[in-house]
Amino acid sequence: MHNGNIVTLSIATVSLLLSHSLRAEEKPMMKAVVAHEYGAPEVLKLEQIPRPEPNEEEVLVRVIASGVNPADPLTLSGKYAREFGTHLPLIPGYEIAGVVEKTGANVTKLKVGDAVYGYPTFGGGWADYITVKEWEVAVKPRSLNFVEAAAVPMGALTAWQALVDVAKLQPGQTVLIHGGSGGVGSFAIQIAKARGAQVIATASTANQDLLKQLGANVAVDYTKTKFEDVAKDVDAVLDPVGKETLARSYGVVKKGGIVMSLVARPDPAEIKKRGIRGAGISVHPDSEDLAEIAQLIDAGKIKPIVTQVLPLSEAIAAQQQAATHHTRGKVVLRIADEPKA
Ligand SMILES: NC(=O)c1ccc[n+]([C@@H]2O[C@H](COP(=O)([O-])OP(=O)(O)OC[C@H]3O[C@@H](n4cnc5c(N)ncnc54)[C@H](OP(=O)(O)O)[C@@H]3O)[C@@H](O)[C@H]2O)c1
């Protein structure tokens, strides 16, 4: 009887020990959209993969929503792997909104439970969880839900860093914003207006209403009107289109003004000849910029335009839309339900 009890106990102990060590080895899993090879959006697969762990400098974020950008299909193509710092396997997603789940030992500003939004430098947002550096995220605008907040970081940071940091746009100045209905342009119009500038914005016929709704003083339908006939002697141009649009933009800028392109380096010969300035813009994550943008949003000065919300299983369709370069506002992937306040 006594011996029997001992045997039973030791079997129970062994199985307990075994189950503990098995659990210790089992990594928590998560769903993610993954590419194991570069190529068209169709290479993307929805998979179960191990959840990442934050290092000392990082926080683990439970992603509620992630924005879609033209940079996603560009990265996936593999053509700019060196410039984007990407490597395989690749998880797309340069915009996130979510909740801090864990913090690394050296993290000082964020704590577990904080609602955050931001721009992870190397993507990775199309997953249940992501690890990010503290400087890549900021506290989410309180007036937005997570889907709306995920539509902000990349477009708003790009517009902010171009108009505020580079052009140093002043009240009363005039700016020409090409592609005013897109992910960057829709924020650029609102940021320029919030800083007291006059805005001339371009888009196709179907988006003229949106340009006005965002606050453009003058809306130009580029399919019907040459922007040069409307915009003259402007202080700054923001160009997310390139090629012919950029080539025709130098002539509308006043002496000392600036042409900023998101997709090319302005031509030094044109810049010199006309006595203007030129800048190729390269957006970077910045938690202080994100915090200032959040303040403007909560003050009701700027807002994201979300035109489509898709589940993670529609990642391929989302990338195909991003590659059209004709998205109205933003497409956002919903990854989890909105947490209860
Ligand atoms: N360098 C950087 O750091 C940086 C950062 C962010 C984005 N980008 C790049 O900037 C570009 C724009 O990004 P996004 O997120 O705004 O893209 P998006 O959401 O696809 O918007 C593109 C916009 O351009 C408009 N458009 C297309 N052809 C045009 C033309 N000929 N004239 C005037 N407008 C035209 C479209 O309006 P319609 O549909 O009405 O034609 C659309 O509103 C992308 O190539 C992206 O990769 C670069």
The ligand as an ORCA input file, in Angstrom:
! r2SCAN-3c Opt
* xyz 0 1
  N       9.941     58.942    -49.397
  C       9.193     58.631    -48.360
  O       9.645     58.681    -47.214
  C       7.785     58.179    -48.599
  C       6.891     58.095    -47.526
  C       5.563     57.734    -47.786
  C       5.176     57.457    -49.094
  N       6.099     57.502    -50.100
  C       5.707     57.248    -51.489
  O       4.890     58.331    -51.892
  C       3.911     57.886    -52.802
  C       2.538     58.282    -52.319
  O       2.226     57.589    -51.122
  P       0.709     57.569    -50.630
  O       0.638     56.711    -49.425
  O       0.172     58.940    -50.563
  O       0.047     56.821    -51.888
  P      -1.494     56.603    -52.254
  O      -2.271     56.511    -51.000
  O      -1.540     55.493    -53.218
  O      -1.919     57.972    -52.944
  C      -1.436     58.343    -54.180
  C      -2.236     59.561    -54.611
  O      -1.649     60.095    -55.796
  C      -2.703     60.531    -56.640
  N      -2.200     60.527    -58.002
  C      -1.915     59.455    -58.798
  N      -1.443     59.908    -59.991
  C      -1.434     61.281    -59.917
  C      -1.071     62.331    -60.799
  N      -0.597     62.088    -62.019
  N      -1.197     63.617    -60.367
  C      -1.657     63.898    -59.121
  N      -2.029     62.948    -58.250
  C      -1.918     61.655    -58.647
  C      -3.847     59.607    -56.394
  O      -5.067     60.328    -56.620
  P      -6.137     59.813    -57.724
  O      -6.522     58.429    -57.258
  O      -7.222     60.802    -57.616
  O      -5.394     59.785    -59.022
  C      -3.684     59.255    -54.912
  O      -4.455     60.104    -54.120
  C       4.113     56.365    -52.932
  O       4.890     56.094    -54.067
  C       4.867     56.009    -51.666
  O       5.648     54.844    -51.817
  C       7.382     57.861    -49.886
*
